[in-house]
Amino acid sequence: MQRKADQLRAEIASISELLKAGRPDRAFKRATKAAKKWPNAAALPRLAGLCAIQQQNFQQAQTQFERAWRLDPGNAELIQNYALSLVQGGDPAAALKFLAKISARGPLSPAQQFIQALALLQEQEPAKALAIVDEALKREPANLNAQILKADCLDAMHQWDGAVDVLTAMVRKNPRFLPGLLRLARSQVGLGQLSDVLRNVRAALAIAPGHPEALEIMAGLPNLTFDDIATLKPQVSGAIERGAANPQDAVKLRFAAANLARRDKNTPLEMQHLAEAHKLQRAGFEAWEAQSEQDCAKRLAAPLPAALPSKDGARPIFVVGLPRSGTTLVERIIARHTRVQGMGELASVHQWARQAETQSPEWRTDHNLADFYLDKLPTVPKDAAAFVDKAPGNYAFLGEIAQAFPEAIIINVLRDPRDIALSMWRANFGAGGLYYTHDQKWMAAEANRYQRYMRHWHTILPGRVHDVRYETLVKNLQDTAHELARICDLPFEDAMLSPDKSEDAIRTASNLQARKPVNTASVGGWQVVAEQFEPFVKGLDEELWPEVRDQRA
């Protein structure tokens, strides 16, 4: 008996060493094989789950952590592992349901409350999440990760200055806490506080030279000194040569190197680094492309839902388009109006659609989009006539949106797809964020789907969708701003001509560009990389993109 126990301990230690050595693939195989030999040892599926997390396989992680928890249901660490894997895998509702079951047995620990708040934040319930984080912080006031989560909640509630205050106080007390320094820097990027960003990433790199996230943030800043660049280049190249601890860090380093190459106007080298970064990110997403095509066909074939009555209060303005098409710029022009509140990218429509498309038809009767959306809407000023939701991907759900909000304004931002593709290629959206941005053929397929969606909505919703061309906007801001005011039934205001002066935070890849005066610098930029983007251009449907067809001819 003792011999078997010793063998199990040795096997667990061996698997743990493989995991520490950065070999999650081998460790996973060992752990799952060992779990068959010792089926009652919860440590083995737990190790397999940790391996799956490192490999970004959250579904497998959930399976393994659930197995471990069922073997040892009172183990607090296994409860946290399983709940967190549900959140990381994009199923916060299941995490909340699981934690509710655990809380029925007794109060949740601060660590479990932290995961509960994470899940609530994903479910677009930042006020509830903030209340739970504050409760956890009363029990553990020195919990630095909970303080970062508090800032995340405040950001989601559009209390951006409050979030920065929380992070600044934390960094002041814990100046060597790297996650805090970097989270503060990212908040300051969103607010355009670039001098503060630079100071904080310099401090981060002084503590941890070669840190991938710090290098990525710093390499993308426009206000670097000659000394900063001289420090960055050897750190980035050295970190790449040594090899990153995980694929996510390797991606950050490649994006940092690409930004430095772009600064040097070395386009071939920039494209090389970007290609390597996207190659690291696209593994495992092949099935997503097939699912996206199926979802598109299903939505286009569905009948329009019945229209709901108009809602009182501020009027919704939905700005849609492909990512990097100019939706942020359009939002900021409209939101410069004194009676309009910009909301950034709200996830509520996607969240509702995700549930509506998997539930029975009766679910929609009890959970209509308008009530669901307004229930999760951040606070809108009482004197606001309208608010802007600029989630680009809402183009897939415009039929539902138009019928749920008959009073809503819908603006579609059109831009040359080749310029969009280059801009998406240069942005690090994360592995699971916009999966199609990691492969040029997938980007072309999504561009084609977008056009099919928009042609469909224009046909069945005549007059509801207003097209605005990015190229026209940046060449003639004055006329386009007047046109946007007319579309939104607003009196024109001169402030709409200076969207770069907006003080609202920007939490998207446009955070630096949108703070510059409107310009035409990026129009036609794809021509410099035309050869590298042949797979994308060839994948565009000429019938859907006549401007590309005409140029080919």
N, C-alpha and C positions, 0 to 999 in steps of 0.2 A: 504493500500500500504506500509506504514511504517512498519507495523507488518511483512509483507512478507520479506521486506528487512532485518529486524532484525533477522528473522528466518534463512535467507540465511547466514548472517554474523556469526551467532552462529554455523551453520552447518559447515561452512568453518573452523572456529576456532577449532571445535571438531575434524574434520578430520586431521587438522594440528597437533593437540596434539597427536593423535594416531600415526602419522608418526614420530614425534619427539621421541615418546616412544618406537620406534622400532617395531611397529605393522603394517607394510605396507600391509599385507594381509587383515586385518580388515579395514584399512583406504581405500584401493582400493574398497572394496565392498560398503562402505559408500559413497565414492565419485561417483561411477558409478550409484548407486541408486539415489543419490541426483541430479545427472545430468539429470535424467528423469523428476524429479519434477521441476527443474529450467533449462530448455534446452538452455537458452540464456546466462547462466553464465559461462564465459570462465574459471573462477577460478577452477571450479569443474573438467573438463577434465584435466586441468593442474595438479591438485593434483593427479588425477588418474595416469597421466603419471609419476609423481615423484615416486609414489608407485611402478609402474611397473619397473622403473629404479632400485630401491632398490632390487627388486626381480629378476633382471637380465633378465626381459622379455622385450627385446628391441622392438620387433614387436608390442606388445601391447602399449608400450610407444610411438612409432611413431604414432599409430592410435589416441591415446588420445591427444598428443601434436598437431597433425595436426588439430584435431577437435577444440581444444582451439584456435589455430591461426586463423582458418577460422571465428570463432566468433569475434575475435578482431585482424584483420590483421595488424594493425599499431603498435601493442604492441611489443616493441623490445625484451622484455624478452621471450615472446612466440615464436618469430622468433628464438631466440637462443636455446630455449628448443627443438623445432622441429628439427632444423638443427643438433644439437648435438646428438639427439637420432638416427638420420640417420647414423651419423658417428659411434656411439657406437654400432649400430646394424649391422655394416659391409657393409653399402651402401654409401660409400663416394661419388660416382658419383652422386647419387640422392641429397646428401647434397650440392654438388657444383652447380648442376642445380637449386636447390631451392634458394641458395644464389645469383646466377646470376640474378634470377628473382627479388630478393629484391634489388640488387645493381642497377638495371635498374631504380628504383624509387629514388635513391639517394645514396650517399657514405655509405658503410658499417661502422658500429661502430667498435671500436677496439675489442670488445668482439666477434662481428660477423666475423671480420677478423681472429681472433684466431681460430674459428671453421673452417673457410675456409682453413687456413693453416693446421689444423689437417687432414682435408679431403684430401688435396693435398699430405700430407705425407703418408697417407694410400694408395693413388693412385700412390705411388712410384715417386713422383715429388718433392723431397726434396729441390732442388734449387728454384723452384717457391714458395714453402712453406716458405723457409727462407726469400725470398724477401718480402713476405706479413708480416711475423713476424717482420722483421726490420721496416717496415712501421708502424705497430701497436705500436712498441716500441718507435718510434719517437713521437707518440701522447701520449703514456703513458709509459714513461721510467721506472717507478717504478713497472710496471706490472710483478710480480715475476713468475706467471704461463707462461707468454709469454717468459720470459728468459729461463725457463725450456724447453719450446717447441723449442726455438732456439737451445739449446743443442741437442735436439732430431734430429733436421734437420741436424746439423753438424755431428752427429753420423752416420746418414743415408748416408751422403756424404763421410764417412770414414775420417772425420777430427776430430779424437778422441781427440787429445790434445787440439784442439780448443774448443771442447765441455766442457772438464774439465776446461779450462781457464774461460769460461763463468760462469760455475757453481761455481767455486772457488771464483770468484769476487762477485757473488751474495751472497754466504754464508758469505764472509768477511763483507759485508755491512749489512747482515741480519742474524746474527748468530743463531737466535732463530726460523728461518723459517724451520720447520721440513721437508716439502716436498723437499725443496732445499737441506738440509743436506743429506736426504736419496737418492735423485736422484744423488747427487755427489758421495755418497758411492757406488752406483750401477755402475756408470761409472768407478770408480776406481777398482772395482772388475773385470770388463771387461779388464782393463789394467794390472791387477796383482799387483796393488799398495796396498797391503794388510795392511801395517802399517797405511796408510792414511785412509783406510776403517775403521779400528778398531777405530782410533781416532774419526772419524765422527759419528759412531754409538754409541760410548760411550757418545759423546756430545748430541746426539738425546735422549738417554735414561736418561740422566741427566735432560733434559728439560721435557720429557714425559715418566716417568717410566712405563713399561708395554706396550709400544707402539708396536703393533703386527708386523709391517713391520720391525722396528728396531731389534726386537727380532729375527725375522726369518733370517735377514741378518747376525746378529752377531753369531747366533747359528751354522751357516754353515761355519764359518771361521776356518781355520786350525791353526791360530796363536794366539789363546786365552790364556790368563794367568790363573793361578789358581784363582786369584781374579775375573777375568771376569766370569769364570764358576760359582763361588760361588754367583755372583750377578745375573747371568742369570737364574739359576734354580728356585729360589723362585719367580722371576718376571714372568717367563713363567707359572709355576704352579698356581700362584695367578691370573694371567690374565685369564687362562682357567677356574678356579673356579668361578671367578666373571661373566664370560660370555662375549662374544665379542659383539660389537655394531652391527655387520652385519656378514653374512656368510663368506665374503671374509677375514675379520679379524680372524674369527674362524679358517679358513683353515691355515692362516699364523701361528697362534699359535700352531696348531697341527704339522705343519712341523718343527717349532722350537723345540717342545718337542721331535719329532722323531729324529732330529739331535743330541740332547743332549743324548737321550737314546742310539743312535748308538755310540756316543763317549764313553759311559760307557759299550759298548759291551752288552747291554741289548736288544737283538734282539726281544724277544716277546713283550716288551713294545714299541719298535720302530715300529713294525708291527701293533700294536694296534692303535697307534697314526696315522699312515699312512692310515689305513683302515677308521678311523673316518674322516680324511681330505678328502679322495676321495669320501666317502659317501655324504659329504656336497656338493661336486662339480658336481656329476653326474646327479643330478635331472634335468629333462627337456631335456636330450639329447638322449632319447630312439629313437626318430624319426631320429636322425642323423645316427644311426647305420644302419637302414633300407635303408636310402638314400645312404650311402657309398657302400652298397652291390649292389644297383641298378646302381650306377655310374660305379662301377667296371665292371659289366656285359655289360653295354653299351659300355664302352671304349674297352673292349677286343673283342667285336663283330664288332667294326668299322674298315673299311678298312684303310690302311696306306694312309696318304695324299701324294700328289705329292711332290717329292723332290725339294727343292729350290736350286739355284746356291750357291756355296760357297761364303762366305763373306771375304773381305779383313780385315786385322788388326789382333789383338791378337786372338789366337785360344781359343774357350771355352772348359773348362774341367768341366763336370758335375759329381759331386760325389753324389750318391744316396744310400739309404738303409733305414732300419727302424730307427726311432729316437733312439739315444743312442747306435748305432751299431759301432761307430768309425769313422763317416764321418768327424768330426772336426779334428781328428788326421790325417787322410789321407790328408785332405786339407792342414794342416799346414806342413806336410812333403813336399808336392809338392810346396807349396808357399814359402818354404825356398830357393828355387832355385832363383838365382839372376834375372832371366828373367820371373818370374811368379808372378802375383798379386793375393793374396787371397781376395775374395769378401764376404766371409761369406755366410749367407743364404739369397738369393735374392728371393723376392716374385713374380717376374714378370711372370714366367711361370704359376703359380697358378692364378694370376690375369687375364692373357690372357685367360686361359682355362675356368675360371668362366664365362667370357663374351661369348666366342666362343660356349659354350655348351648351352647358353640360347638365342642366336641370330639366325637369319636365316642363311642358308648356304652361302648366298652372303656376309655376314659380313666377313667371313674368307678371301674372295678374296681381300677385301679392307683393311684388317687388318691382314696380315700374322704374324706369331709368331716371325720370325727373326727381322723384322723391329720394331715390338712392343717392343721386349726384348731389342734390342740394343739402342732404344730411351730412355729407362729408366735405362740403365746401368751406374753405377757410373764411374767417370773418371778412365781410365786405363792408366798407364804410357806409353809414346810413344815408349819406348824401350822394352816393355813387349812382349814376344813371346806368352804368354798365360795368361788366368785368370781362377780362380776356383770359381764355384758356387756350394756350398755344401748344398743346400736345400734338406733334405732327402726325403721329400714327392714327389719330382719330378719323383720318380719311376712310378707314375701313368700315366705320360705323355711322356714316353720315345719314343714312336712312333712319336709324334709330334716333339719332340726335335731333334731326329735323322734326320728327313726329313727336318726340318728347318735349321739345321746346319750340312751339310754332312761332314764338316771338324772337327766336335767336337769329343772330347774323352769322353766316358761315363764309369765311374767306379762305380761298385756296391759293397758295403761293406757288407759282410756276417758275422754274429755272432750268436752264440748259442742263440736262441730266449728266453730261460729261463733267461740268464744273461741280455738280453735286457729288459725283462719284469721287473726284479727287479730294474734295473737302471731307467726305466721310472716311476715305482711306487715310487721311492725315490725323484723324481723331481716334483716341483710345476710348471706345465705348464700353470696354470690358467684354469678357468672353461671352456671357449670356445676355448682354444688354440688347444690342442690335446685331444678332448673329450674322445676318447677311452682309454686313460691312466687312467681313473677313475674307470674302471671296468675290472676285470681280464678276463671275457668272451669276452668283447669287444676287449681287447688287443689281445687275441688269434685269434679272427675273423680278425683283421687287419693284424696280422702276416700271416695268411693263404692267405688273399688277396694279400699281398706283394709278396708271393711266386708265386701265380697265375699270377700276373703281370709279374714278372721276367722270369718265364718259357715261357710266351707268347712272350716277347720281344726277348729272346734268339732264339726262333723259327723263328720269322718273320724278325729279324734283325741279321742274323748270322754274328758273328765276330765284331759287333758294341759295345757290352757291355762286359767289362772286370771285372771279379769277383776277389775280394781281400778278404781273410779271416782275420778277426780281430785277431783271436787266433794265426795265423801264423805270422802276422805283429808284435805283441808284443813279441813273442818268438824269432823272427829272424828279427830285424829291418833292419839290413844291407842288407840282400838279398831282402827283400820286398821293401826297398827304391830304390835299383837298378832296380827292376822290374817295379816300378811305373815310374821311369825316362824313362825306355824303352817304356812302354805303351804310355807315353805322348810325345815320340819322343824328349826327352831332354837329353843332356849330364849330367851324374850324377855329383852332387856336394856334398862334404862332409857335408855341412850345412844341407842337408836333413836328416842327422842322429841325429840332435838336434832340433826337432820341439818345444820342451819346451822353446827354447831360442828366439822364435819369439816374436817380440814386437807388433804385430797386436792385436787389441782388440778382445775379444771373447764375443759375445752377446747371447750365448746359455747356456744351463744347464751344458755344459762342461767347463765353464770358470775357474774352479779351477783345475780339473783333468788334463786338457791339458797343464797346466804349470808345471807339474811334468815330470821328465824323463820317457820315455816309460817303462812300467813294466807290469807284468802279474798278479798283485794283484786281479783284478776283474774277472779273468777267473775262471769259476766254482763257483762263489760266490752264485749262486742261491741255491746250495745244503744246505746251512745253513737255508734257509727258504722254503725248499721243501714242507713241510706240509702245510704252509700257501698259497703256490702257486699251489695247486692241481687244482683249477678251471681253471687256465690258461693252465696248462700242459694238462689237459683233453680236453680242447678246441682246441688243435693243431691237425691238420689233419696229420696223420701218413704218408700218401702218399706224402705230401708236405715237411715233415720234417723227413727224414729218420734217422737222428742222434738221434731224440727222440724215434722213433720207435725201433731202434736197442737197445737202453738202456732199453726200456720197456720190450723187449723180454728177 
